[in-house]
Amino acid sequence: MKSSNCRPATESQSSDKASTGSPAFPGKAADQKNLLRSRFKRPRFAEVEAFSASLPFDRRLYRQDIRGSAAHARMLQSVGLLNSREAKAIQAGLREIEREIEAGQFRFDIADEDIHLAIERRLTEKIGAAGAKLHTARSRNDQVALDLRLYLRDEIKELLSLLAALVQALAKLARDHTETVMPGYTHLQRAQPISLAHHLLAYIEMFKRDRERLEQTRARTDVMPLGAGAIAATTLPIDRKAVARELGFRQMSANSIDAVGDRDFVLDFLSAAAILAVHLSRMAEEIILWSTEEFGFVELPDEFSTGSSMMPQKKNPDLLELIRAKSGRICGNLAAMLVVMKGLPLGYNSDLQEDKERVFDTLDTLKPILSLMAQLWPRITFRTEAMAAAAGGFCLATDLAEYLVTRGVPFRDAHEAIGRLVKELSAAKRSLSEVTLGELQKVSPAFGPEVLKMLTPEQSLRRRRVVGGPAPETVRRQLAQLCRKSDPWLEKS
Ligand code: ARG
């Protein structure tokens, strides 16, 4: 096996000198630069090393890792496990390492396995013996749980603000379209008149629930695991509260086994993200449908549309199709992580290392979708005449039946009578809007002349005033409530 196949180019030039020369590691062999291998006779197969390393992806956690280490070191000093000179050297070293990584000068070496060991190795290279004290009363098991919790806490905040921007765009549009009638669909068949605003508010309701789920996930992520050590905490007199306080955690883990073996917060996140992605996929699908010639409800902006390589006339909604499809991979990330967790014994297992790529991929997929959707909606052209035309005709059949109910006709009988009328009219290729009072009175003598005035989608909409209904005044009230001052989420809209 040729090690060079699996190792990055920088590996062979890694600055081993500093650590082998360090007084902290007097007898360290050159091929044993991995900090953990003193109990082994031989180095790992390079292929094993490359397969097992998380460094290629968990480098992304470097800021959280450094933040966590800085807090840990301050605590170690406060309980007397580091003297002030050591603590100072650690803080300065960590700051330098952060700068090196940010400037692209840090040499990532796959032999370090992960970001935790990479940073610790570099710190010890830089400051010697004091660096070797940083990992006191800590394991990578509680360290990685901490890093991921810190990372997700911030990322969920970012997701929530992207989601808020989308909801604001929808609310703004809804305000302009409380009177824009369109058909509501059931079974994708025209059903009853609704308004565009009412339809958009349905999405806002879905996103409000997404927001709740993300906030709950954030609260469950906001638990400080450091101090759990590898599984059974530590015999050393650490101060977990101080670390939690410094890192801004609301809670501390209450059980060291759970602290290192739990990834419920990851499952919560992936699941909240999957549901949100499914909502966005449904939204994408509806815009695609509406943009077809068959529906003709909307025209997509050129900036968001694609041409065809063969058919010059085409204006394709590729972006929306991809948004629809990407929900598949976000749901896949949840499924993958559920399967990783299933059957794992408690405590840390390396299987848990698989969590990070699922989280990163979900975030990298979801964030641009939210941002693109928020920019797309205000640029869509609505064909309001086509929408109104589609909301007339038989969409008003239920209104007729309900009119009869107000005249004392039992609903089942009214339903049956209007059903017969629909059958006759459709056989004659006529629509409900063409029906005369005489014809209606033949269906039921209970019909009075005022019924004809009701037979427009606009009237139908106006009369659906029940709470949660599509009447413009009801929807306006709902919009006002949504944007009330006490809810900072939508304050800006
Ligand atoms: N790279 C590991 C992960 O991503 C960090 C924890 C490793 N702990 C261990 N005992 N191997 O989960």
Residues whose N, C-alpha, C, O or C-beta is under 5 A from the ligand:
A	BS01	LIG	S54 D114 R140 N141 V144 L352 Q353
